[in-house]
């Protein structure tokens, strides 16, 4: 059975216990920007329930144009006012650089990406840069942002200042 088929089957079981819809506005008025890493169970590790927060995930949890777009919608249309960044140890983006990654994609596909992968070497520095980008963003109503690093070995979050 293909993995997607397993997921669709699991959804049938989950839907049978589904408690019903929640309001569209996140109950805790917070947006979380996090890496897509499968080792980070965001809802459990942050004490969130369905309907509590917006969750925006991408490779590295970096602040891209689309992340800004999503945060702007989250704040202007849906009332969020705080942003939590969740990066993590042992991130895949720490194992490459922008040029090498673009070379790799071009070699495999014949096409060079027009976007940057936004690789980094120091996770704390990347969190600080992400916080700066949010604080400097002219489109957001609130610039209340805090950054963290999740330790994939211990499950603990560490705040970055």
Secondary structure as the mmCIF struct_conf table of DSSP 4:
data_model
#
loop_
_struct_conf.conf_type_id
_struct_conf.id
_struct_conf.beg_label_comp_id
_struct_conf.beg_label_asym_id
_struct_conf.beg_label_seq_id
_struct_conf.end_label_comp_id
_struct_conf.end_label_asym_id
_struct_conf.end_label_seq_id
HELX_RH_AL_P HELX_RH_AL_P1 UNK A 3 UNK A 16
TURN_TY1_P TURN_TY1_P1 UNK A 17 UNK A 17
BEND BEND1 UNK A 24 UNK A 25
TURN_TY1_P TURN_TY1_P2 UNK A 27 UNK A 28
STRN STRN1 UNK A 30 UNK A 35
TURN_TY1_P TURN_TY1_P3 UNK A 38 UNK A 39
HELX_RH_AL_P HELX_RH_AL_P2 UNK A 42 UNK A 46
TURN_TY1_P TURN_TY1_P4 UNK A 47 UNK A 47
TURN_TY1_P TURN_TY1_P5 UNK A 50 UNK A 51
BEND BEND2 UNK A 52 UNK A 52
STRN STRN2 UNK A 53 UNK A 58
HELX_RH_3T_P HELX_RH_3T_P1 UNK A 59 UNK A 61
HELX_RH_AL_P HELX_RH_AL_P3 UNK A 65 UNK A 78
STRN STRN3 UNK A 82 UNK A 88
TURN_TY1_P TURN_TY1_P6 UNK A 89 UNK A 90
HELX_RH_3T_P HELX_RH_3T_P2 UNK A 92 UNK A 95
HELX_RH_AL_P HELX_RH_AL_P4 UNK A 98 UNK A 109
BEND BEND3 UNK A 110 UNK A 110
BEND BEND4 UNK A 114 UNK A 115
BEND BEND5 UNK A 121 UNK A 121
HELX_RH_AL_P HELX_RH_AL_P5 UNK A 123 UNK A 135
TURN_TY1_P TURN_TY1_P7 UNK A 136 UNK A 136
TURN_TY1_P TURN_TY1_P8 UNK A 138 UNK A 139
BEND BEND6 UNK A 141 UNK A 141
STRN STRN4 UNK A 144 UNK A 150
TURN_TY1_P TURN_TY1_P9 UNK A 152 UNK A 154
STRN STRN5 UNK A 157 UNK A 160
#
